[in-house]
Amino acid sequence: MFEQARDHPFLYSFRRCPYAMRARLAIWMSGRHVMLREILLRDKPRDMLNLSPKGTVPVLCLTDGKVIDESLDVMFWAINGTSIIGPNIGERECIAVFDDQFKFHLDRYKYAARYEGVTAQEHRDAAVEILRDQVRLEGQLWLCGESSGFLDWAILPFIRQFRIADPEWFDTTDALTEIRPWLHQFLGWEVFQMCLKKYPVWSEGQPGIIFGRALNRAE
């Protein structure tokens, strides 16, 4: 559904990017809605680059013109004023580990050929150690309890990327017996499926496609 009025913030996003994915999850779960502008990273629109020259997604432009171009900041914007509990100090530290150390190893595991002298398995093993150290479900369905929360949304898109590198290994290794059901639960979660829905690529001059639970009550 296209909307002509500029009544909502607009969000530049790329469907498969884990940073954009976690921003969309927080927006959906908060009950907010935005004008989604799906882009191609190989063909970044001029309008987005004018707002955020660094050229990464997500980029959120609020109705007052303020630009938010860091995924965690978009998540905090989304939950502000809602009943959703933000991350505590320990959870923030966990997110930082995934954004820094886990992402470092993920890139070198998934795209080893792009890095000189890199051994994929070495970085896979390092990523597994981070997963085993940081993920403590302790019988819960989600890290945040019986329902998903900020921490789950913030790091699961990156663990999804980790699985994509070698799904058969991920789904059979004894090293991830606790983590595997948690990720598969996330992959089958109706909210995740809505946030992963494929939208047409945005064209400059168009407002975007309205996105959010406020108008699509699916879970």
C-alpha angles and dihedrals in degrees: 000000000000122000124201100197121083093230098129139048113262125228126205107209144163114216099225099038109110092214092054090042094059091047091053091048092054092046092050095046092047092058093240124133132210139178103262118216108190111202141182113242090215090057107036113188119245092232091059093047090051089057096041116014093190087077101218130126143275103052116171121191114194124213090257091056097256112144124216113189105167117087097223090050089053089052092051090048090051096052096040110118094012132104091252111118115230123223120287122224094275092048091049089053090050091051090049090054091053094045092050115023102021093046090050092056094038092058092049093046097046097037102027092147090064093061124067115237094005123144111206096209092053090057092041089056091048091051090050090054090054091049093050092046099045105034112078110166095162093193095315123127092229136018088251095050133264090342128047119258145178095295093051092049092046099054109023094077088061093048087051088056089050091055092048090064090068114355095178093055093043092050095050108032117111089218094076105039094129097039098047098069090047092054094044089050088054093048091053095043111119092223091055090049090053091049091049093051113133115244129185116266111267119250121213111256093035121105097224137244120296112248132183147084092262088076100024110048101187109141 
